[in-house]
Amino acid sequence: MRVKLMKRIHMTRDKMMSYGSAICPKPRDILEKNKVKAATDCIPSGSGSQQIEVESMGGSKYVVDLEARTCACRRWDLSGIPCKHDVAAINFMRMKPEDFVHECYLKKTYMAIYSNTIKPLNGMNLWPRSDEATILPPQYTRQPAIVVCWGHNMKTCHRHLPPKTKKATDLNKKRKLNTEEASSFQAQANSKRKSPLTKNELRQKAKQRAEKLKKKRDDRKAATTKRSNVNVVASAKSQVGASSSKAAASAKASSRSSSRIKENAKGGKK
C-alpha cells in the first residue's frame, strides 16, 4: 500500500506539472462551454457598478455581482466556476473569466496538495537491531455467542436448540426388512440381472438385425415396383380404350358418308 501510494503521488504530480494552463482540465472544459453559451444566449446590461443584469434568450433575467462573486441562478455560488451569466458580465466589464474561478480549481492548489511525498524505505535486512523485547500479537479470547432472531419471537425459536436424540424404538420401527428379507431381495435382484453377452452372441444379434433391415428394404422395393406396374397397366388400358373409341367413331362417320353417296346416286338415276 505504501509503495502504491508513493507511485501514485509521483505520477499525478508529474502529470500536472506538464499541464500548461493555470486551471485544472475539467474546470477548464466547463468554463469553455460556458463561454460559448454566454456568447450565444446572454445579453448583459451595465448599471455603473459591479452588479450586472444579464438577460437570457428565453426572457429570464439574472443579477450578477462580480464583487461578491454571486449569481441569481446560484450556479456560481455552488460550483465556484462562473456560469454563462457570469461570463457574459465579466466580458462586459472587460475582464478575464479565468480570474474568477475558485482557488480550489487552480493548478497551484493542486500542486500544493501533492507537494508532500512518501519517503522510500530500506529493506528489513538493513533495519537497525533493537535490544527491546519482541512485540507479540494480542492474545485471542473467544467472544460469547450472540443469538439473533429476526422476524419471530426469540423464546419460541428452536433453531439454536440442540438436536433431539433418536430413541432405539424409533430406529427399530423404521427397519422394515430383516436380514432374511434383505438377503432374499438381494437374490431376486441378482436373478433379474442379465449376464453379459459373449462375442459370438453379439455377432449373431448384429447379423439378425442386418437381415431384418434387408428384408424391410426388399419388401419396400417390391411394393414400389408393384405399384408402378399397376399404374403402367392402367395408363395402357386407358390409351387403348381411347384409341378404340376413336376408331369406332371414324367407322361410323365413314359408313354414314357412304350411305349418303349411295342415296345421292339413286336419286340421280331416277
C-alpha positions as CSV (number, residue, x, y, z in Angstrom):
1,M,0.0,0.0,0.0
2,R,2.8,2.4,0.9
3,V,4.6,1.8,-2.4
4,K,1.4,2.1,-4.4
5,L,0.6,5.5,-2.8
6,M,4.2,6.7,-3.4
7,K,4.0,5.9,-7.1
8,R,0.5,7.4,-7.5
9,I,1.6,10.7,-5.9
10,H,4.7,10.9,-8.1
11,M,2.8,10.2,-11.3
12,T,0.0,12.6,-10.5
13,R,2.4,15.4,-9.7
14,D,4.5,14.9,-12.8
15,K,1.4,14.8,-15.0
16,M,0.1,18.1,-13.6
17,M,3.5,19.8,-13.9
18,S,3.4,19.1,-17.7
19,Y,-0.1,20.8,-17.9
20,G,0.1,24.3,-19.4
21,S,-3.0,26.0,-18.1
22,A,-3.4,27.7,-14.7
23,I,-6.8,25.9,-14.2
24,C,-7.2,22.1,-13.9
25,P,-8.5,20.3,-17.0
26,K,-12.1,19.5,-16.0
27,P,-13.0,23.0,-14.7
28,R,-11.3,24.4,-17.8
29,D,-13.6,22.4,-20.0
30,I,-16.7,23.6,-18.1
31,L,-15.6,27.3,-18.3
32,E,-15.0,27.0,-22.1
33,K,-18.6,25.6,-22.6
34,N,-20.0,28.5,-20.5
35,K,-18.0,31.0,-22.7
36,V,-19.8,29.6,-25.8
37,K,-23.2,29.8,-24.1
38,A,-22.6,33.3,-22.9
39,A,-21.7,34.5,-26.4
40,T,-24.9,33.0,-28.0
41,D,-27.5,33.1,-25.2
42,C,-26.8,36.1,-22.9
43,I,-27.2,39.9,-23.2
44,P,-25.5,41.9,-20.3
45,S,-26.7,45.4,-19.3
46,G,-24.4,47.6,-17.1
47,S,-25.5,49.7,-14.1
48,G,-22.4,51.7,-13.4
49,S,-21.3,49.3,-10.6
50,Q,-20.1,45.7,-10.2
51,Q,-23.7,44.4,-10.4
52,I,-24.7,43.5,-14.0
53,E,-28.1,42.5,-15.3
54,V,-28.0,39.6,-17.7
55,E,-30.9,38.6,-19.9
56,S,-31.2,35.2,-21.5
57,M,-32.7,34.4,-24.8
58,G,-35.7,32.9,-23.1
59,G,-36.6,36.2,-21.4
60,S,-35.4,35.4,-17.9
61,K,-33.1,38.0,-16.2
62,Y,-30.4,37.4,-13.6
63,V,-28.3,39.8,-11.5
64,V,-24.6,39.1,-11.3
65,D,-22.4,40.6,-8.5
66,L,-18.8,40.5,-9.5
67,E,-17.5,41.9,-6.3
68,A,-19.3,39.3,-4.1
69,R,-18.9,36.6,-6.9
70,T,-22.6,35.6,-6.8
71,C,-25.3,35.0,-9.5
72,A,-29.0,34.8,-9.1
73,C,-29.1,31.3,-10.7
74,R,-26.7,30.2,-7.8
75,R,-24.6,28.0,-10.1
76,W,-21.5,30.2,-9.4
77,D,-22.2,30.0,-5.7
78,L,-22.4,26.2,-5.6
79,S,-19.7,25.2,-8.0
80,G,-17.2,28.0,-7.9
81,I,-17.0,28.1,-11.7
82,P,-18.6,31.1,-13.5
83,C,-21.8,30.2,-15.3
84,K,-22.8,31.7,-18.6
85,H,-24.4,34.8,-17.0
86,D,-21.2,35.4,-15.0
87,V,-19.1,35.0,-18.1
88,A,-21.2,37.5,-20.0
89,A,-21.0,40.0,-17.2
90,I,-17.2,39.5,-16.9
91,N,-16.7,40.1,-20.6
92,F,-18.9,43.2,-20.4
93,M,-16.6,44.6,-17.8
94,R,-13.5,43.8,-20.0
95,M,-12.1,41.2,-17.5
96,K,-10.9,37.6,-17.8
97,P,-13.3,34.7,-16.7
98,E,-10.2,32.7,-15.6
99,D,-9.5,35.2,-12.8
100,F,-12.9,34.5,-11.2
101,V,-12.5,30.7,-10.9
102,H,-12.3,29.4,-7.3
103,E,-8.8,28.7,-5.9
104,C,-9.6,25.0,-5.4
105,Y,-9.6,24.5,-9.2
106,L,-6.2,26.2,-9.8
107,K,-3.0,24.3,-10.7
108,K,-1.0,25.8,-7.8
109,T,-3.5,24.5,-5.3
110,Y,-3.3,21.0,-6.9
111,M,0.5,21.1,-6.7
112,A,0.4,22.2,-3.1
113,I,-1.8,19.2,-2.3
114,Y,0.6,16.7,-3.8
115,S,3.8,18.5,-2.5
116,N,4.1,16.1,0.4
117,T,5.7,12.9,-0.7
118,I,6.1,9.4,1.0
119,K,9.7,8.7,1.7
120,P,11.2,5.4,0.5
121,L,12.4,2.8,3.0
122,N,15.2,0.3,3.1
123,G,14.6,-3.5,3.2
124,M,14.1,-5.3,6.5
125,N,17.7,-6.7,6.3
126,L,19.0,-3.1,6.7
127,W,16.9,-2.1,9.6
128,P,18.8,-1.5,12.9
129,R,18.6,-4.1,15.6
130,S,16.9,-3.4,18.8
131,D,17.5,-4.8,22.3
132,E,13.9,-4.4,23.3
133,A,11.6,-7.3,23.9
134,T,9.9,-8.8,20.9
135,I,6.4,-7.4,20.3
136,L,3.9,-10.3,20.3
137,P,0.4,-10.3,18.9
138,P,-2.5,-9.9,21.4
139,Q,-4.0,-13.0,22.9
140,Y,-7.1,-14.3,21.3
141,T,-10.1,-14.7,23.5
142,R,-13.3,-16.3,22.2
143,Q,-16.3,-14.0,22.5
144,P,-19.6,-15.3,23.8
145,A,-22.1,-16.3,21.1
146,I,-24.9,-13.9,20.4
147,V,-28.2,-15.3,19.3
148,V,-30.0,-13.0,17.0
149,C,-33.5,-13.9,15.8
150,W,-35.3,-11.7,13.2
151,G,-38.9,-11.7,12.3
152,H,-40.2,-14.0,15.1
153,N,-40.2,-14.5,18.9
154,M,-36.8,-15.4,20.3
155,K,-38.4,-17.6,23.1
156,T,-40.2,-19.8,20.7
157,C,-37.2,-20.1,18.3
158,H,-36.0,-23.7,18.0
159,R,-33.2,-23.0,15.6
160,H,-30.4,-22.8,18.2
161,L,-31.6,-25.8,20.4
162,P,-29.5,-29.0,20.4
163,P,-30.8,-31.8,18.1
164,K,-33.0,-34.4,19.7
165,T,-31.6,-37.9,20.2
166,K,-33.4,-40.7,18.4
167,K,-34.8,-43.5,20.5
168,A,-34.0,-47.2,19.9
169,T,-37.7,-48.0,19.5
170,D,-38.0,-45.4,16.6
171,L,-35.0,-46.9,14.9
172,N,-36.4,-50.4,15.2
173,K,-39.7,-49.2,13.8
174,K,-38.0,-47.7,10.8
175,R,-36.2,-51.0,10.0
176,K,-38.8,-52.8,7.8
177,L,-36.5,-55.5,6.4
178,N,-34.7,-58.0,8.5
179,T,-31.6,-59.9,7.4
180,E,-33.5,-62.8,5.8
181,E,-35.8,-60.5,3.8
182,A,-32.8,-58.4,2.7
183,S,-30.9,-61.5,1.6
184,S,-34.0,-62.8,-0.4
185,F,-34.4,-59.3,-2.0
186,Q,-30.8,-59.3,-3.0
187,A,-31.1,-62.7,-4.5
188,Q,-34.1,-61.7,-6.6
189,A,-32.3,-58.6,-7.8
190,N,-29.3,-60.7,-8.9
191,S,-31.5,-63.2,-10.7
192,K,-33.2,-60.4,-12.6
193,R,-29.9,-59.1,-13.9
194,K,-28.9,-60.4,-17.3
195,S,-25.5,-61.9,-17.8
196,P,-23.3,-60.1,-20.4
197,L,-23.4,-61.4,-23.9
198,T,-20.4,-63.2,-25.4
199,K,-18.7,-62.1,-28.7
200,N,-20.5,-64.8,-30.7
201,E,-23.9,-63.8,-29.3
202,L,-23.2,-60.2,-30.1
203,R,-22.2,-61.1,-33.7
204,Q,-25.3,-63.2,-34.1
205,K,-27.5,-60.4,-32.8
206,A,-26.0,-57.9,-35.2
207,K,-26.4,-60.4,-38.1
208,Q,-30.1,-60.9,-37.3
209,R,-30.6,-57.1,-37.1
210,A,-29.0,-56.6,-40.5
211,E,-31.1,-59.4,-42.1
212,K,-34.3,-57.7,-40.7
213,L,-33.3,-54.4,-42.2
214,K,-32.5,-56.0,-45.5
215,K,-35.9,-57.8,-45.6
216,K,-37.7,-54.5,-44.9
217,R,-35.8,-52.8,-47.7
218,D,-36.7,-55.6,-50.1
219,D,-40.4,-55.5,-49.2
220,R,-40.5,-51.8,-49.6
221,K,-38.8,-52.0,-53.1
222,A,-41.2,-54.8,-54.2
223,A,-44.2,-52.7,-53.1
224,T,-43.0,-49.7,-55.1
225,T,-42.4,-51.8,-58.2
226,K,-45.8,-53.4,-58.0
227,R,-47.4,-50.0,-57.6
228,S,-45.6,-48.6,-60.6
229,N,-46.6,-51.7,-62.8
230,V,-50.2,-51.2,-61.8
231,N,-50.0,-47.6,-62.9
232,V,-48.5,-48.5,-66.2
233,V,-51.2,-51.1,-67.0
234,A,-53.9,-48.7,-66.1
235,S,-52.5,-46.0,-68.3
236,A,-52.1,-48.5,-71.2
237,K,-55.7,-49.6,-70.8
238,S,-56.9,-46.0,-70.9
239,Q,-54.9,-45.3,-74.0
240,V,-56.3,-48.5,-75.8
241,G,-59.9,-47.5,-74.8
242,A,-59.4,-44.0,-76.2
243,S,-58.0,-45.3,-79.5
244,S,-60.8,-47.9,-79.9
245,S,-63.4,-45.2,-79.3
246,K,-61.8,-43.0,-81.9
247,A,-61.7,-45.9,-84.4
248,A,-65.4,-46.7,-83.8
249,A,-66.3,-43.1,-84.3
250,S,-64.4,-42.8,-87.5
251,A,-66.0,-46.1,-88.8
252,K,-69.5,-44.7,-88.1
253,A,-68.6,-41.5,-89.9
254,S,-67.3,-43.3,-93.0
255,S,-70.5,-45.5,-93.1
256,R,-72.7,-42.5,-92.9
257,S,-70.8,-40.8,-95.7
258,S,-71.0,-43.9,-97.9
259,S,-74.8,-44.3,-97.4
260,R,-75.3,-40.6,-98.3
261,I,-73.3,-41.2,-101.5
262,K,-75.4,-44.2,-102.4
263,E,-78.6,-42.3,-101.8
264,N,-77.4,-39.4,-103.9
265,A,-76.5,-41.8,-106.7
266,K,-80.0,-43.4,-106.7
267,G,-81.7,-40.1,-106.8
268,G,-79.7,-39.0,-109.9
269,K,-80.6,-42.2,-111.8
270,K,-84.3,-41.6,-111.3
